């Protein structure tokens, strides 16, 4: 915070300068604040001119230390060379043993071994085929049962849908008997004039109709 306050004070004290001078002052102040902030020169400032062409002096190694490091280096390479040589010899010996076994085997023995391998392979194929056929048969039965269940369910749905349609058609036919057509329109008009219908009624929670005319008639019947 002290570096930041110093930078702010420098900027405030030099505000009455030209824009170019103001930019220069701001850059110098930023560099000062950066130096305070990082306590060392940042990387992006590059190499100093005094250290640009300096060749660092090579550190002198003690003779005893150099001899000991050289000894350890030679021992390491000698041991690794021995290990590699041992592994190469082991691989070559294994190759010779395998080749010897192949050469010692007679054609009759090779033919017998080939027939035995074929017999084992056929037995494996036969057992795998039996397991596969059994599994496929079970899957076919399950699929057949599933399809039959779906067909039965579909038939039940179709039957139910057909019954609903037929019931609706019957209801529409029954209602069609009361429809007003060109043939009975005169009779319907006469019936409406002779028997006027009043829609001034109410329905209670039990579904009963309450008409005003019925209430008036009941009150008149109760009066002496």
NUTOR-392577 format. One record per residue (C-alpha): x negated, y negated, z; residue number from 1; residue in three letters. Coordinates in steps of 0.1 Angstrom, whole numbers, plus 2048, in hexadecimal, padded with zeros to 3 digits. Layout:
residues N
c1 | c2 | c3 | num | residuo
X | Y | Z | NUM | Ala
...
***
This chain:
residues 224
c1 | c2 | c3 | num | residuo
800 | 800 | 800 | 1 | Unk
7E3 | 7E8 | 807 | 2 | Unk
7D7 | 7EC | 7E3 | 3 | Unk
7F9 | 7E6 | 7D5 | 4 | Unk
7FE | 7C7 | 7EA | 5 | Unk
7DC | 7BA | 7DF | 6 | Unk
7E6 | 7BF | 7BA | 7 | Unk
807 | 7AD | 7BF | 8 | Unk
7F5 | 790 | 7D0 | 9 | Unk
7DC | 78D | 7B3 | 10 | Unk
7F9 | 78D | 79A | 11 | Unk
80C | 773 | 7AD | 12 | Unk
7EE | 75C | 7B1 | 13 | Unk
7E6 | 75E | 78B | 14 | Unk
808 | 75A | 77D | 15 | Unk
801 | 737 | 76F | 16 | Unk
7EB | 743 | 752 | 17 | Unk
7EE | 74A | 72D | 18 | Unk
7FE | 76B | 722 | 19 | Unk
7DD | 779 | 716 | 20 | Unk
7CC | 770 | 737 | 21 | Unk
7EA | 77D | 74A | 22 | Unk
7E7 | 79F | 737 | 23 | Unk
7C1 | 7A1 | 73F | 24 | Unk
7C8 | 799 | 763 | 25 | Unk
7E3 | 7B3 | 765 | 26 | Unk
7CC | 7CD | 755 | 27 | Unk
7B0 | 7C5 | 76E | 28 | Unk
7C9 | 7C6 | 78B | 29 | Unk
7D6 | 7E8 | 77F | 30 | Unk
7B3 | 7F6 | 77D | 31 | Unk
7AC | 7E9 | 7A0 | 32 | Unk
7CC | 7F9 | 7AD | 33 | Unk
7C4 | 819 | 79B | 34 | Unk
7A1 | 81A | 7AA | 35 | Unk
7B0 | 815 | 7CD | 36 | Unk
7CB | 82E | 7C6 | 37 | Unk
7B5 | 84B | 7BA | 38 | Unk
796 | 841 | 7CD | 39 | Unk
781 | 84B | 7AE | 40 | Unk
781 | 843 | 78A | 41 | Unk
79E | 852 | 776 | 42 | Unk
797 | 86A | 75A | 43 | Unk
7A6 | 855 | 73F | 44 | Unk
78C | 839 | 743 | 45 | Unk
771 | 84E | 733 | 46 | Unk
74C | 852 | 73B | 47 | Unk
739 | 834 | 748 | 48 | Unk
71F | 824 | 731 | 49 | Unk
704 | 82A | 74B | 50 | Unk
70B | 84F | 74A | 51 | Unk
714 | 854 | 726 | 52 | Unk
6F3 | 862 | 719 | 53 | Unk
6E6 | 870 | 73A | 54 | Unk
6D9 | 893 | 739 | 55 | Unk
6DF | 8A5 | 75B | 56 | Unk
6C0 | 8B4 | 76A | 57 | Unk
6C0 | 8D9 | 76B | 58 | Unk
6BF | 8E8 | 78E | 59 | Unk
69F | 8FA | 795 | 60 | Unk
6A4 | 91E | 7A1 | 61 | Unk
68F | 92F | 7BB | 62 | Unk
679 | 94A | 7AE | 63 | Unk
683 | 964 | 7C7 | 64 | Unk
6A8 | 95D | 7BF | 65 | Unk
6A2 | 960 | 79A | 66 | Unk
68F | 981 | 79E | 67 | Unk
6AB | 98F | 7B4 | 68 | Unk
6C6 | 984 | 79B | 69 | Unk
6B3 | 994 | 77E | 70 | Unk
6AF | 9B5 | 792 | 71 | Unk
6D4 | 9B6 | 799 | 72 | Unk
6DC | 9AE | 774 | 73 | Unk
6C5 | 9CB | 768 | 74 | Unk
6D4 | 9E3 | 781 | 75 | Unk
6F7 | 9DB | 777 | 76 | Unk
6F0 | 9E0 | 752 | 77 | Unk
6DD | A00 | 759 | 78 | Unk
6FA | A0F | 76D | 79 | Unk
714 | A04 | 754 | 80 | Unk
700 | A14 | 738 | 81 | Unk
6FD | A34 | 74C | 82 | Unk
723 | A34 | 752 | 83 | Unk
72A | A2F | 72D | 84 | Unk
712 | A4A | 723 | 85 | Unk
722 | A62 | 73C | 86 | Unk
745 | A5B | 72E | 87 | Unk
738 | A60 | 70A | 88 | Unk
729 | A82 | 714 | 89 | Unk
749 | A8D | 725 | 90 | Unk
75E | A85 | 707 | 91 | Unk
746 | A97 | 6F0 | 92 | Unk
746 | AB5 | 707 | 93 | Unk
76C | AB6 | 707 | 94 | Unk
76C | AB4 | 6E1 | 95 | Unk
754 | AD1 | 6DF | 96 | Unk
769 | AE7 | 6F6 | 97 | Unk
789 | AE0 | 6E4 | 98 | Unk
778 | AE7 | 6C2 | 99 | Unk
769 | B07 | 6D0 | 100 | Unk
78B | B13 | 6DC | 101 | Unk
79A | B0C | 6BA | 102 | Unk
77E | B1E | 6A8 | 103 | Unk
780 | B3C | 6BF | 104 | Unk
7A6 | B40 | 6B9 | 105 | Unk
7AC | B5A | 69E | 106 | Unk
7C6 | B56 | 682 | 107 | Unk
7DC | B71 | 692 | 108 | Unk
7DC | B5F | 6B3 | 109 | Unk
7E4 | B3E | 6A2 | 110 | Unk
801 | B4E | 68F | 111 | Unk
80E | B5E | 6B0 | 112 | Unk
80B | B3C | 6C2 | 113 | Unk
81E | B2B | 6A5 | 114 | Unk
83A | B45 | 6A7 | 115 | Unk
83D | B41 | 6CC | 116 | Unk
83F | B1B | 6C9 | 117 | Unk
85A | B1F | 6AE | 118 | Unk
86D | B37 | 6C5 | 119 | Unk
86C | B1F | 6E2 | 120 | Unk
876 | B02 | 6CB | 121 | Unk
894 | B16 | 6BE | 122 | Unk
89F | B1F | 6E1 | 123 | Unk
89D | AFA | 6EB | 124 | Unk
8B1 | AF0 | 6CC | 125 | Unk
8CB | B0B | 6D3 | 126 | Unk
8D0 | B00 | 6F7 | 127 | Unk
8D2 | ADB | 6EE | 128 | Unk
8EB | AE4 | 6D2 | 129 | Unk
901 | AF7 | 6EB | 130 | Unk
901 | ADA | 704 | 131 | Unk
908 | AC2 | 6E7 | 132 | Unk
925 | AD6 | 6DA | 133 | Unk
934 | AD9 | 6FC | 134 | Unk
931 | AB4 | 702 | 135 | Unk
941 | AAC | 6E0 | 136 | Unk
95E | AC4 | 6E6 | 137 | Unk
965 | AB4 | 708 | 138 | Unk
963 | A92 | 6F8 | 139 | Unk
97B | A9D | 6DC | 140 | Unk
994 | AAB | 6F6 | 141 | Unk
992 | A8B | 70A | 142 | Unk
998 | A76 | 6EB | 143 | Unk
9B5 | A8B | 6E0 | 144 | Unk
9C5 | A88 | 703 | 145 | Unk
9BF | A63 | 702 | 146 | Unk
9CF | A5F | 6E0 | 147 | Unk
9ED | A74 | 6E9 | 148 | Unk
9F3 | A60 | 709 | 149 | Unk
9F1 | A40 | 6F4 | 150 | Unk
A09 | A4E | 6DA | 151 | Unk
A22 | A58 | 6F6 | 152 | Unk
A1F | A36 | 706 | 153 | Unk
A25 | A25 | 6E4 | 154 | Unk
A43 | A3A | 6DD | 155 | Unk
A51 | A31 | 6FF | 156 | Unk
A4B | A0C | 6F9 | 157 | Unk
A5B | A0F | 6D6 | 158 | Unk
A79 | A21 | 6E5 | 159 | Unk
A7D | A06 | 700 | 160 | Unk
A79 | 9EA | 6E6 | 161 | Unk
A93 | 9FB | 6D0 | 162 | Unk
AAC | 9FE | 6ED | 163 | Unk
AA7 | 9DA | 6F5 | 164 | Unk
AAD | 9D0 | 6D1 | 165 | Unk
ACC | 9E6 | 6CE | 166 | Unk
ADA | 9D8 | 6EF | 167 | Unk
AD4 | 9B4 | 6E3 | 168 | Unk
AE5 | 9BC | 6C2 | 169 | Unk
B03 | 9CB | 6D3 | 170 | Unk
B05 | 9AD | 6EA | 171 | Unk
B03 | 996 | 6CB | 172 | Unk
B1F | 9AA | 6BA | 173 | Unk
B35 | 9A7 | 6D9 | 174 | Unk
B2F | 982 | 6DA | 175 | Unk
B35 | 980 | 6B4 | 176 | Unk
B59 | 98A | 6BA | 177 | Unk
B5F | 968 | 6CC | 178 | Unk
B4D | 953 | 6B2 | 179 | Unk
B62 | 939 | 69F | 180 | Unk
B62 | 940 | 67A | 181 | Unk
B74 | 932 | 65C | 182 | Unk
B91 | 94B | 661 | 183 | Unk
B99 | 944 | 685 | 184 | Unk
B8F | 91F | 688 | 185 | Unk
BB4 | 914 | 688 | 186 | Unk
BBD | 92D | 6A4 | 187 | Unk
B9F | 921 | 6B8 | 188 | Unk
BAA | 8FD | 6B5 | 189 | Unk
BCD | 905 | 6C0 | 190 | Unk
BC1 | 919 | 6DD | 191 | Unk
BAA | 8FD | 6E8 | 192 | Unk
BC7 | 8E5 | 6E7 | 193 | Unk
BDF | 8FB | 6FA | 194 | Unk
BC5 | 907 | 714 | 195 | Unk
BAE | 8EB | 71C | 196 | Unk
B8E | 8F6 | 72F | 197 | Unk
B81 | 8E1 | 74B | 198 | Unk
B5B | 8E1 | 751 | 199 | Unk
B5D | 8CD | 771 | 200 | Unk
B52 | 8E8 | 789 | 201 | Unk
B35 | 8F0 | 7A1 | 202 | Unk
B22 | 910 | 7A9 | 203 | Unk
B17 | 918 | 7CC | 204 | Unk
AF9 | 92D | 7D6 | 205 | Unk
B0E | 94D | 7D5 | 206 | Unk
B18 | 946 | 7B1 | 207 | Unk
B3C | 93D | 7B8 | 208 | Unk
B4E | 923 | 7A2 | 209 | Unk
B5F | 906 | 7B4 | 210 | Unk
B77 | 8F2 | 79F | 211 | Unk
B88 | 8D2 | 7AA | 212 | Unk
BAA | 8DD | 79E | 213 | Unk
BA8 | 8FD | 7B3 | 214 | Unk
B9F | 8E9 | 7D2 | 215 | Unk
BBC | 8D1 | 7CD | 216 | Unk
BD5 | 8EE | 7C8 | 217 | Unk
BC8 | 8FF | 7E8 | 218 | Unk
BCC | 8DF | 7FC | 219 | Unk
BF0 | 8DA | 7EE | 220 | Unk
BF8 | 8FE | 7F7 | 221 | Unk
BEC | 8F9 | 81B | 222 | Unk
BFF | 8D8 | 820 | 223 | Unk
C24 | 8DD | 82F | 224 | Unk
***
